[in-house]
Amino acid sequence: MKPIKVAVIGVGNCASSLVQGVYFYRNNNSTNGLIHDRIGGYGAGDVEFVLGVDVDARKVGKDISEAIFAAPNCTAVFHADVPATGGKVIMGKILDGVADHMTGMGERGFIVADQPEATHESIVAALKESGAEVLLNFLPVGSQTATEFYMECALEAGVAVVNCMPVFIASTPEWESKFRAKRIPIVGDDIKAQVGATIVHRVLSSLFGARGVQVEKTYQLNTGGNTDFMNMLDRQRLGSKKESKTEAVQAMLAQRLEDENIHVGPSDYVPWQKDNKLCFLRLEGSQWGNVPMNLELRLSVEDSPNSAACVMDAIRCCKVALDRGEGGALIGPSAYFCKHPPQQFNDDTAAQMVEEFISDTALAAE
């Protein structure tokens, strides 16, 4: 079986963890850490990275295998032996992809390459020449115009998309219809972590409701030291991110909370944490006899590897949808793997929808 050819927009920490993981699973007979061993016959090692797009001088022009370890990336190196992929990182188009403060943060921030920016035509040509089948969008939070630029490129090039960040494409009918009309699959929006702050918050919210406890107030505070948290110091870039995370939790509550009683979102940038993310959760509610109770939880994860398992499954779902000639938003995979899908379902239902999607693929292959 030929590997799935993948292009990456934004060769940052998430891309680093994903690429390392592909070679880890290719070289190790292990299913530990995978949500699914195989989808449509494709394993976690059956991916080839054919193109990278970035704007940082320390990455542009390098092979993807080198760029993933370049600063300001700071995620865990769990598989350093990544051979040359043959996929080069080309200069992208900046637009709103680089917040002003990110260029004044030294080595920890972005150093924009002194090269001509890409055009729509050059990105489309690069996607076609690389043979990319699936495009991953790892642009920074708040990159609305830049994301829309690359989505138009993907549509023209006929490339499926996994939209890993909170600009609403799959969940916006106008955009989703463009993908459906061209029979191009998309999974989105805003990738979940494997076991991260939002999925834990959702599960606990569902548990409270299932056990008859009315959630009255809740917060989720997150700190980290990677470029994602640095970028989010500009609060004006957080609108869609806060909406994505908040709605993911609200959808699981038995009764929707007033805005003043729910806070979900990034809290602060702590440089020494690097790619470690700390989450502090609190849920307050009332039990039998209206007696109050509360739950507090602290979660510590390496942020970027925590998303990779969901991204890997989303890539494979896009590929099998391409193989079957399906286009538009993949409803089940989007609901299970993303925070802001076109349709919200509880996680058990979404998981079952993914299994049905995979089963349909297996039946089609027989």
Secondary structure, 3 states (H helix, E strand, C coil): CCCEEEEEECCCHHHHHHHHHHHHHHHCCCCCCCCCCCECCECCCCEEEEEEEECECCCCCCEHHHHCCCCCCCCCCCCCCCCCCCCEEEECCCCCCCCHHHHHCHHHCCCECCCCCCCHHHHHHHHHHHCCCEEEECCCCCCHHHHHHHHHHHHHHCCEEEECCCCCCCCCHHHHHHHHHCCCEEECCCECCCCCHHHHHHHHHHHHHHCCCEEEEEEEEEEECCHHHHHCCCHHHCHHHHHHHHHHHHCCCCCCCCHHHEEEEEEEECHHHCCEEEEEEEEEEECHHHCEEEEEEEEEEECCHHHHHHHHHHHHHHHHHHHHCCCEECHHHHHHHECCCCCCCCHHHHHHHHHHHHHHHHHHHC
